[in-house]
Structure formats: structure tokens, C-alpha cells
């Protein structure tokens, strides 16, 4: 599970209170931050004067053009501050996922439901246009979470 959660496709939007989305570890190399010095404001929909939707497209069009603005069927935004995964170790992520105070109030079942139903997560596993993605699928990751919870949610 940690390989999926900590894949750059996920951590580049799960950035915490820095509000600086990344392009790290994808085609741009380690440590790369989002172009145009984009920083999210408190709304998490991008900079207050330059929302994510300025470049990222809310549509069901296929993602077939490399380096073109990605499309999903939900308005683009960063994950809530409490869901910061960027720079986390697998152990820290494990402890975080067990604690609703660190997951925007969500328990494991709610996180699994989000993984199964979110257009962001679906896109992250199949971003198209030659973009890298974590292995597996949203359905498999959600089931892994539920199996982990049933086993007592042990951490390394």
C-alpha cells in the first residue's frame, strides 16, 4: 500500500501545508516543484487568483497527449492539509492512516471508499499519455486497506 500512497503521482498533490504541488519523480526528476511557481491558498483549489482549473481540465476527455493538461471529471484541487504524504516514510504513513485526526477525520473505511470512487484516484492509477502511475488499481488498494484494517492495522 505504501508504494501506491507514496508514489509521486499521489504525493505531488498530498503536499500538506506547504501548498506547493510537485512534479517530483515523474518525468521532471527528483525534487521538481509544479511549474509556474504554483502555490495553493487556503481553499486548496490552487492559488486564490490562479486556481488549478486554469490549466487542469475538468472533463471526461481521454488523456492521450503527453505533457498536455490532464483531464478528470472532478474539479482539480490539492488534498486537505491533514493528508500530507509527501516526504513521509512508510511507518509514518501507516500511523497517519490509522488516526482520523491526521486523515481529515476519515476512518480507514472512508479512505477506502474515497479510493474506490474518486476521479482523482482513478486518474492517478491511469493518467494516460505516457505518464507514470503506481502499480495496481484503486479497487485493489481499497481492498488492501480493508484487509489491513481487519488485521488490526499493524505498522512496521
Rosetta silent file (secondary structure, phi, psi, omega in degrees, C-alpha in Angstrom):
SEQUENCE: XXXXXXXXXXXXXXXXXXXXXXXXXXXXXXXXXXXXXXXXXXXXXXXXXXXXXXXXXXXXXXXXXXXXXXXXXXXXXXXXXXXXXXXXXXXXXXXXXXXXXXXXXXXXXXXXXXXXXXXXXXXXXXXXXXXXXXXXXXXXXXXXXXXXXXXXXXXX
SCORE:     score description
SCORE:     0.000 S_00000001
   1 L     0.000  -39.463 -177.945    0.000    0.000    0.000 S_00000001
   2 H   -61.194  -36.011  179.138    2.816    2.401    0.846 S_00000001
   3 H   -59.748  -37.358  178.443    4.219    2.078   -2.680 S_00000001
   4 H   -73.570  -53.067 -177.596    0.925    3.389   -4.062 S_00000001
   5 H   -59.741  -35.852 -175.923    0.315    6.113   -1.460 S_00000001
   6 L   -95.838    8.166  174.599    3.916    7.324   -1.655 S_00000001
   7 L   -68.100  142.675  179.792    4.158    7.232   -5.460 S_00000001
   8 H   -54.479  -29.147  179.109    4.869   10.708   -6.883 S_00000001
   9 H   -60.387  -28.861  178.984    1.562   10.617   -8.761 S_00000001
  10 H   -94.464  -48.690 -173.843   -0.094   10.798   -5.316 S_00000001
  11 H   -67.737  -21.135  179.985    2.390   12.706   -3.157 S_00000001
  12 L   -68.551  -16.373  174.375    2.691   15.579   -5.605 S_00000001
  13 L  -111.603  -15.693  175.963   -0.843   16.647   -4.591 S_00000001
  14 L   -95.009   69.166 -168.577   -0.732   15.370   -0.987 S_00000001
  15 L  -102.440   -4.238  179.100    1.670   18.149   -0.010 S_00000001
  16 H    74.303 -154.542 -171.920    0.395   19.360    3.343 S_00000001
  17 H   -76.476   -4.991  175.601    0.521   22.946    4.495 S_00000001
  18 H   -64.016  -32.821 -179.187    3.301   23.951    2.096 S_00000001
  19 L    68.048   11.430 -178.123    0.623   24.240   -0.578 S_00000001
  20 L  -105.734  102.342  178.235    3.293   23.686   -3.219 S_00000001
  21 L   -67.539  157.375 -176.356    2.313   20.841   -5.567 S_00000001
  22 E  -115.796  166.649  167.784    5.099   18.859   -7.105 S_00000001
  23 L  -124.873   16.174 -174.308    6.222   17.311  -10.325 S_00000001
  24 L   -63.882  141.892  172.106    8.903   15.375   -8.457 S_00000001
  25 L    72.369    2.474  177.599    9.859   11.894   -9.527 S_00000001
  26 L   -97.823 -130.434 -179.804    7.787   11.894  -12.676 S_00000001
  27 L   -80.981   -4.560 -174.489    9.251   12.983  -15.998 S_00000001
  28 L  -100.499   -4.873  179.044   10.799   16.054  -14.379 S_00000001
  29 L    92.491  168.265 -177.077   13.228   14.401  -11.934 S_00000001
  30 L   -64.963  142.426  174.108   13.525   14.345   -8.160 S_00000001
  31 L    78.358    0.765 -177.552   12.605   17.445   -6.201 S_00000001
  32 L   -71.702  132.104  174.908   10.800   19.198   -9.055 S_00000001
  33 E   -97.344  162.202 -179.273    8.012   21.516   -7.970 S_00000001
  34 L   -55.044  140.053  179.803    4.983   22.366  -10.074 S_00000001
  35 H   -62.461  167.677  178.271    5.764   24.787  -12.856 S_00000001
  36 H    62.658   18.623  179.560    4.847   28.453  -12.832 S_00000001
  37 H    53.269   39.299 -178.937    5.586   28.623   -9.072 S_00000001
  38 L   -67.589  134.214  174.635    2.043   27.493   -8.316 S_00000001
  39 L  -138.590  134.912 -179.111    1.106   27.520   -4.636 S_00000001
  40 L   -79.209  144.239  171.445   -2.287   26.695   -3.218 S_00000001
  41 L   -87.511 -166.877 -177.990   -4.118   29.091   -0.999 S_00000001
  42 L   -64.015  -24.772 -178.281   -6.339   28.057    1.886 S_00000001
  43 L   -69.379  -21.265 -176.576   -9.058   26.871   -0.491 S_00000001
  44 L    68.983    8.731  177.379   -6.792   24.064   -1.806 S_00000001
  45 L   -98.606   18.147 -177.705   -8.127   24.752   -5.332 S_00000001
  46 E   112.089 -174.008  175.923   -4.880   26.426   -6.323 S_00000001
  47 E   -62.771  144.136 -174.672   -3.640   29.940   -5.768 S_00000001
  48 L   -56.494  -31.175  178.177   -6.582   32.167   -4.935 S_00000001
  49 L   -97.736   -4.266 -178.244   -6.001   34.118   -8.149 S_00000001
  50 E  -144.652   77.812 -177.036   -4.900   31.137  -10.256 S_00000001
  51 E   -67.258  158.823  179.992   -6.962   28.034   -9.487 S_00000001
  52 H   -51.425  -38.561 -175.925   -5.873   24.569  -10.631 S_00000001
  53 H   -66.224   -6.945  175.204   -8.678   24.570  -13.213 S_00000001
  54 H   -61.564  -38.988 -179.643   -6.879   27.353  -15.079 S_00000001
  55 L  -114.159  -38.896  179.262   -4.663   24.677  -16.625 S_00000001
  56 L   -80.652  138.332 -169.332   -6.038   21.338  -15.424 S_00000001
  57 E  -104.232  132.230  174.044   -9.229   20.398  -17.221 S_00000001
  58 E   -94.078   99.319 -179.916  -12.452   19.147  -15.650 S_00000001
  59 L  -164.649  170.512  177.192  -13.794   16.827  -18.333 S_00000001
  60 L  -101.438   16.506  178.637  -14.155   13.204  -19.287 S_00000001
  61 L   -66.093  148.678  178.910  -11.896   13.569  -22.335 S_00000001
  62 L   -69.774  151.419  177.576   -9.153   10.956  -22.650 S_00000001
  63 L   -95.724   85.285 -173.668   -5.614   11.820  -21.564 S_00000001
  64 L  -111.961  -13.021 -175.562   -3.819   10.991  -24.786 S_00000001
  65 L  -102.555  116.490  179.409   -1.444   13.922  -25.373 S_00000001
  66 L   -57.634  140.086  177.987    1.875   13.780  -23.472 S_00000001
  67 L    61.312   11.112  174.406    2.586   16.807  -21.260 S_00000001
  68 L   -85.002  162.300  177.808   -0.834   18.272  -22.043 S_00000001
  69 L   -56.942  128.411 -179.598   -3.144   19.462  -19.273 S_00000001
  70 L   -73.739  152.280 -179.972   -4.651   16.373  -17.636 S_00000001
  71 E  -114.936  135.534  164.906   -8.407   15.767  -17.626 S_00000001
  72 E  -142.417  168.835 -176.398  -10.576   14.286  -14.869 S_00000001
  73 L   -91.795   17.719  175.211  -14.277   14.502  -14.124 S_00000001
  74 L  -128.500  152.395  174.917  -13.875   16.420  -10.833 S_00000001
  75 L   -63.014  136.077 -177.503  -12.659   19.966  -10.231 S_00000001
  76 L   -70.364  141.982  174.346   -8.901   19.931   -9.575 S_00000001
  77 L  -166.869  164.282  174.560   -7.593   20.696   -6.084 S_00000001
  78 L   -82.042  158.573  174.753   -4.915   19.628   -3.643 S_00000001
  79 L   -65.625  156.450  176.677   -5.618   17.104   -0.909 S_00000001
  80 L   -56.671  151.770 -177.811   -6.509   18.517    2.532 S_00000001
  81 H   -53.532  -40.108 -176.653   -3.541   19.675    4.616 S_00000001
  82 H   -67.438  -13.732  179.733   -4.017   16.815    7.105 S_00000001
  83 H  -100.250   39.798  178.816   -3.468   14.295    4.294 S_00000001
  84 L   -74.367  120.520  178.311    0.149   15.270    3.717 S_00000001
  85 L  -116.829  -18.546 -176.316    2.095   12.277    2.398 S_00000001
  86 L   -59.881  127.070  178.955    4.948   13.976    0.596 S_00000001
  87 L    82.196    0.489 -179.354    8.231   13.063    2.290 S_00000001
  88 L   -75.748  151.040  168.149    6.617   10.515    4.634 S_00000001
  89 L   -86.533  165.411  177.060    8.185    7.177    5.473 S_00000001
  90 H   -61.279  -37.827  179.220    6.062    4.038    5.202 S_00000001
  91 H   -65.109  -44.369  179.746    5.957    3.852    9.022 S_00000001
  92 H   -66.089  -40.846  177.525    4.778    7.447    9.399 S_00000001
  93 H   -61.887  -43.300  179.075    2.174    6.971    6.674 S_00000001
  94 H   -57.310  -49.912  179.423    0.930    3.820    8.393 S_00000001
  95 H   -62.364  -38.190  179.507    0.476    5.641   11.712 S_00000001
  96 H   -64.283  -46.349 -177.012   -1.216    8.542    9.937 S_00000001
  97 H   -63.549  -23.828  178.820   -3.740    6.354    8.120 S_00000001
  98 L   -82.477  -11.658 -171.406   -4.834    4.798   11.442 S_00000001
  99 L  -114.831  103.767 -179.336   -5.520    8.192   13.043 S_00000001
 100 H   -56.159  -23.892  176.751   -8.626   10.117   11.866 S_00000001
 101 H   -66.607  -19.579  179.829   -7.136   13.282   13.400 S_00000001
 102 H  -109.934    9.769 -178.673   -4.461   13.013   10.691 S_00000001
 103 L  -129.481   34.802  179.445   -6.762   11.965    7.818 S_00000001
 104 L    58.565   32.955  177.213   -9.204   14.862    7.643 S_00000001
 105 L    81.162    4.358 -177.240  -11.497   12.962   10.019 S_00000001
 106 L   -90.074  138.302  171.311  -11.769    9.879    7.822 S_00000001
 107 L   -88.166  178.720 -174.635  -11.522    6.352    9.163 S_00000001
 108 H   -61.436  -40.967  179.205   -9.989    3.533    7.116 S_00000001
 109 H   -62.589  -38.419  178.601  -13.329    2.506    5.568 S_00000001
 110 H   -69.554  -36.806  176.142  -13.941    6.098    4.431 S_00000001
 111 H   -64.381  -44.264  178.580  -10.452    6.310    2.948 S_00000001
 112 H   -60.968  -40.548  178.353  -11.076    3.021    1.104 S_00000001
 113 H   -63.897  -41.926  176.904  -14.387    4.378   -0.198 S_00000001
 114 H   -59.466  -44.083 -179.575  -12.627    7.531   -1.432 S_00000001
 115 H   -61.810  -38.931  179.987  -10.051    5.387   -3.209 S_00000001
 116 H   -70.813  -30.738 -168.900  -12.813    3.368   -4.911 S_00000001
 117 H  -112.151  -14.140 -174.752  -14.894    6.393   -6.007 S_00000001
 118 L   -76.134  130.885  173.763  -12.588    9.380   -6.560 S_00000001
 119 H   -64.855  -31.825  176.942  -11.907   10.526  -10.100 S_00000001
 120 H   -61.423  -47.306 -178.590   -8.542   11.832   -8.812 S_00000001
 121 H   -65.903  -44.163  179.035   -7.520    8.373   -7.619 S_00000001
 122 H   -58.107  -44.790  178.545   -8.782    6.698  -10.803 S_00000001
 123 H   -63.739  -40.338 -178.909   -6.764    9.169  -12.887 S_00000001
 124 H   -59.560  -33.543  178.844   -3.687    8.638  -10.681 S_00000001
 125 H   -85.493  -16.164  179.425   -3.703    4.922  -11.477 S_00000001
 126 L  -145.112   66.167 -174.328   -4.370    5.502  -15.200 S_00000001
 127 L   -76.109  -11.393  177.142   -3.151    9.022  -16.089 S_00000001
 128 L    68.682 -178.151  174.638   -2.596    8.223  -19.757 S_00000001
 129 L    52.813   34.306  176.995   -0.304    9.962  -22.228 S_00000001
 130 L    75.715    9.083  179.277    2.772    8.014  -21.114 S_00000001
 131 L   -75.053  146.318  178.044    2.603    9.318  -17.528 S_00000001
 132 L   -74.369  154.728 -178.963    3.915    7.063  -14.745 S_00000001
 133 L  -148.874  155.518  174.387    1.489    5.547  -12.274 S_00000001
 134 L   -66.849  157.421  176.794    1.611    3.333   -9.201 S_00000001
 135 L   -73.153  165.304  177.675    1.034   -0.355   -9.805 S_00000001
 136 L    88.160 -152.845 -177.332   -2.284   -1.993   -9.102 S_00000001
 137 L  -150.161  163.312  175.165   -5.687   -0.382   -9.199 S_00000001
 138 H   -59.230  -40.034 -179.740   -7.969    1.691   -6.968 S_00000001
 139 H   -62.701  -42.830  179.877  -10.117   -1.388   -6.285 S_00000001
 140 H   -65.840  -43.047  179.909   -7.074   -3.433   -5.212 S_00000001
 141 H   -64.311  -42.296  178.505   -5.729   -0.630   -2.992 S_00000001
 142 H   -62.320  -42.715  178.167   -9.129   -0.143   -1.343 S_00000001
 143 H   -65.725  -40.060  176.950   -9.382   -3.878   -0.671 S_00000001
 144 H   -59.485  -40.987  177.962   -5.832   -3.932    0.699 S_00000001
 145 H   -61.314  -44.527 -179.082   -6.799   -1.134    3.110 S_00000001
 146 H   -66.799  -38.556  176.671   -9.838   -3.059    4.314 S_00000001
 147 H   -65.420  -39.906  177.900   -7.781   -6.250    4.738 S_00000001
 148 H   -62.019  -45.155  178.194   -5.151   -4.251    6.658 S_00000001
 149 H   -61.226  -45.253 -179.576   -7.836   -2.839    8.956 S_00000001
 150 H   -61.176  -26.983  179.030   -9.290   -6.322    9.528 S_00000001
 151 L   -86.276    5.061  179.840   -5.803   -7.499   10.547 S_00000001
 152 L    95.332    9.017  178.677   -5.628   -4.769   13.200 S_00000001
 153 L    50.935   54.889 -179.692   -3.877   -2.156   11.024 S_00000001
 154 L   -71.420  146.950  176.747   -0.338   -3.141   12.066 S_00000001
 155 L  -115.931  150.089  177.049    2.525   -0.775   11.298 S_00000001
 156 L   -66.985    0.000    0.000    6.179   -1.627   10.683 S_00000001
